[in-house]
């Protein structure tokens, strides 16, 4: 289906990627979910596929979500792709920085229906 929206989930926890993929699939047929288990894998994937939205974890080994976000925003080809942080970081500084750098900031654990609703809100804003 050509009208599916492509969402890239970037998280070093492959169980979380699987959960988001299955959870969103059960709630909506409008999304195709692909995963990347590291910041480097995310940036490599972006050379081949352009997602409609990126769900990005902050705490990852190697390159953290802050660095990944900065690299995406610094690249002319990817700078417009909306980023939603999906993270366990709940401290006030991370939250305020995350809200400045991204379209939304969702804390783990999260409710799948709420995640879908917030993804849809970001997608509507980006049209």
Order of alpha helices (4+ residues) and beta strands (2+ residues): beta-alpha-beta-alpha-beta-alpha-beta-alpha-beta-alpha
